Structures are given as C-alpha cells and as structure tokens.
Amino acid sequence: MSVDARTASNRVLEARERYVSRGVATPALVVARAQGARIWDVDGREYLDFAGGIACQNLGHGPASVVRAIHEQADRYLHQCFMVGAYEPYVEVCRRLSELWPGAAQTKSLLVNSGAEAIENAVKIARAATGRPAVVVFDRAFHGRTTLTMAMTSKLVYKRGFGPLAPEVYRAPAPYPYRGVSTDDALRGLELLLKQDVDPASVACVVLEPVQGEGGFIPMPPEFVQALRRICDEHGILYVDDEVQAGCGRTGTIWAIERLGVEPDLLVSGKTLGGGLPLAAVTGRAELMDAVHPGGLGGTFGGNPLSCAAALAVLDELTAPGFAERAEHVAALLRRRLEEIATRQPLVGEVRGLGAMLALELREQSPDAAKATTAAALEKGLLVLACGLYGNVIRLLPPLSATDEELERGLELLEEALGDASAG
Ligand SMILES: Cc1ncc(COP(=O)(O)O)c(C=O)c1O
C-alpha cells in the first residue's frame, strides 16, 4: 500500500501522538467501521477481527438485535442513575443473571461499568460479608488496572511506578502444565501461603479466572478448581469466579466454570455482556450481596440503561437455540487448524484453551516472535493479540458468529504471519 493511500490513518495517528497519553498503547489501526468479523480502517482496508476489542465481541460487531435494542432504548431515555430513578432494564439484567447462575443458589447482582470496577466491588462485598480483609489471587492473574485490581493483577507493566500497592493481597501459584507447574505443585504453594503468609481465618475471598486470559489463555484444571472450592469451604473463604474474559459463551457454556464442576460464591462478568457498551456485573448468593449496607455499592453510570438494553439482547442471543452448538463448532474448527499449524510452524510450543478460547504459546519466553507475528498479521489483514506474562502467547478471540470461511482465512493469515516471524 502506498504512503498516500494511508494518509487518513496517518492523520489520526499523528493527532493521537499529540493529544492522547502514551500510557494507552495503540496499534497502527484506525477504525472506520465494523460488522460481524470484519473491520474497515479509515483508508478502506479490510481486516478480519480475531481480537474482538479484547473479548467484547463474542457476537461479532454490530449484531442486529443488540443495535436495535440500543436504538429503541436511546429513544426512551439515556441516563437515570439507578440510585436516583430505578428502571426496568437494570432489574431485568439482574433477573437474567440469576437465571443463568451456574448452580442452585438464589442470587442477586450489582451492575457497574467495567471488569475492574466489578472485581473491586466483589472484594468489597466479600469483605463486608466475612468481616475479613485478605484476598488471595494467583500467578499470571489479570483483574484490572484500578488501584486495588492492579495489586491483584500479576504483570509488572500494569503496576510499575503506580505504587504503593493495596495491602492484604496475597498471590499463590496456579497450574501451568506446559511450563511445569502441576495442580499438585499449585495446591502445595497455596498450602504454604496459608501457613506462612496469611492466616486463612483472615481471608475474605480467593479470586480466580477459570481460564486465565491476559496471563496466557491457561485453562484451570477441574481438579484444581474443585480442590480450591474445598479449601474455601474448610476455612469459610468465599470463591470469586472472574469470568470477565472467559464468560459470555466463549468457552461453549455461558460461564466457563460450568465446565469445571464448581459453584462459586460470587461471579464477575463483563466485556461481551454489554455487547460493546460498558457493563460489568457482580452476581452472587443473595445473603452475600445483601451483606452490604444500602448506599455502600453503586455509581453514577453503573448499569446505565443503554448498556442494560444491549445486555438483554446479548443474553437472548447467547441463550438462543443453536448458539452453544455454533460455539462448539467454532472451537473444534479452530483447535483442529491450530494443531495443524503447530506441526508446521517451529515457533509454536503449545496449542491450548477451553472451548473457543484458544491460543498458541510460542516456545521462547520473550515477546519478540509474538510481536513480529501480530505485526505481520496486521499487515496481511488479520487483527490478533498477544498475551501472557512473557508476551509470547497468541490468543484467538474471533466472533462466535464468524463464518467457517472467515475463520479458515484468518487461520491461513495467522500461519503466514508465523512463517514470516520465524523467517525474520
Ligand atoms: C479476567 C479479567 N478480569 C478483569 C478485567 C478487567 O476488565 P476491564 O478492562 O473492563 O476493567 C479483564 C480485562 O481484560 C479480564 O480479562
């Protein structure tokens, strides 16, 4: 592509340099419009989107029913603040989340704007309900970028220079079989933590992603999650399930934890829940959610009407007949093709994931090859993201509504990009 043909992108990127904090990292992609699995940039170039705005587009860009629901809600009212004037879409989202609870408990919900805000509130609720201060998180965890959640998050880039970190956050190992950490190793590490560093009687909650997302798309083994549940029960610790990235149908069930044989005490959802609008939720056993005094939770925009209207349409789509089957089909297609790619591309060390939450871990624990791959993919018209503590994991988050042809084409481009990265 000639330099001239990219002037529209360049103009925006130059202004971005001038006016936007460099603390927000952006690739050289300037979006003009998006539909389904495709994005067009301001220079008219088309991309396949296997990033989904980081896991927010399990239904693809602009699903008709979600867009319609937003328009209809925009014509009724935009904002009320649920603490000033109650409105039905908020209550209805909470009712739907109760119906979708992965277990037998009767539940209630709180709606907020972002995953990090929801995690913060889950910790507040756990502390209020138990009267205990401490929180246990895990290696490679990502729970957000706010002051509390950056302490819970594991990667230095999210906290370097931003301290002091919030107190009473303790980190335990999590299984990572590809790099030699078994379930037994992780459980021994947790046992040590509860002997050496923090009294289990002062732990309010553990917080775990059922498939670690930013940490490298590492599925937690069912036996680890089940053992963790037993340890929580033994010590009166609450189990908080962070489904912000793994939830909303990505792994084939609405919540990934449904595949792990455990009922959490609190479940945090976000990203795809709002269908592209900001919305996140804490759902949990009613007596825990009600342990907080009135006024202790909330926020001006939390659960705003547009996001709630979008979420109701999203939840209709996720629970529609055939959706789970489609997610399984996408998962099988991706996995089969990734396994083939792994046999041909020497950079690739492991294919892993759960359902359609799949990734390739590159052998070298350095970000270079993954960066080269994602950059080459972008040049070829595929948007794909890296993740992992070492930045060496390439994760796939295509819409579950993508056609087989789009998925196949994206994987072809990914393989070409891996080839370029290993040649370069
Ligand atoms: C598992 C998990 N929890 C929490 C968050 C924070 O969500 P947000 O970026 O909406 O604050 C993320 C974001 O990527 C996430 O992946």
The ligand as an ORCA input file, in Angstrom:
! r2SCAN-3c Opt
* xyz 0 1
  C     -10.244    -11.716     33.603
  C     -10.370    -10.228     33.606
  N     -10.805     -9.607     34.706
  C     -10.951     -8.272     34.760
  C     -10.633     -7.492     33.670
  C     -10.791     -6.004     33.753
  O     -11.818     -5.587     32.917
  P     -11.918     -4.072     32.415
  O     -10.808     -3.874     31.430
  O     -13.293     -3.997     31.789
  O     -11.769     -3.202     33.601
  C     -10.180     -8.090     32.496
  C      -9.824     -7.267     31.313
  O      -9.193     -7.707     30.386
  C     -10.035     -9.502     32.459
  O      -9.587    -10.132     31.374
*
